[in-house]
Amino acid sequence: MPDARVISVNVGEPREVEFRDGSVLTGIFKTPVAGRVVVHKLNLAGDRQADLTVHGGPDKAVYCYPAEHYRYWVAELPDTKLPYGMFGENLTTQALGEASVYIGDQFRIGSAVLQVTQPRTPCYKLGIKFGRSDMVERFWSSGRSGFYFSVIAEGEVGVGDMIERVAVGPGLTTLHVTPRRATSCAIDLAKALMPPFAAA
């Protein structure tokens, strides 16, 4: 993957957002940042997850989403603004997709070394971010999940950094998510928790 590189680095602190009759705390809102960003064991500098029971931790320290997927979503959601970081990713990347990586692969990005751990399982807060009760199901059905990294070696990353695979996962288990792979219970739970948004 000689063309793999970082297109955008995105961070954000948790914020309260309106939900039903109250509010919830979410870290899904990320904003692109310039310059070098420090990669810590559990997150990027300036970034934090809200609900650590389902997000964050050593196996979900950094979330990666391929920039190529944005073209699909522009066609699917023509009336929605889609800046990089819209899906809550920390790294928006080029030429690094689910079908081309394996669980356990290690990549040098900038001066950090990151290891692929698992595809992303979206929760209902993705629907809150997009203002759509169908967004979780659409995300799963698309097969465009993105994936999580753990941090093998701390360092710094920035826009334009090349991505070099330095170790291949032992089981050669790919992360490619086929349409409808999500369990129905995950989708049903998200639907149950979502308020009835007006049609987008």
Sequence and secondary structure as in RCSB ss.txt:
>XXXX:A:sequence
MPDARVISVNVGEPREVEFRDGSVLTGIFKTPVAGRVVVHKLNLAGDRQADLTVHGGPDKAVYCYPAEHYRYWVA
ELPDTKLPYGMFGENLTTQALGEASVYIGDQFRIGSAVLQVTQPRTPCYKLGIKFGRSDMVERFWSSGRSGFYFS
VIAEGEVGVGDMIERVAVGPGLTTLHVTPRRATSCAIDLAKALMPPFAAA
>XXXX:A:secstr
 TT EEEEEEE   EEEEETTEEEEE    EE  S EEE SSSBTT   S TTTS SGGGSEEEEETHHHHHHHH
H TTS   TTTTS SEEEES  GGG BTT EEEETTEEEEEEEE    THHHHHHT TTHHHHHHHHT   EEEE
EEE EEE TT BEEEEE  TT  B    TT S HHHHHHHHHHS      
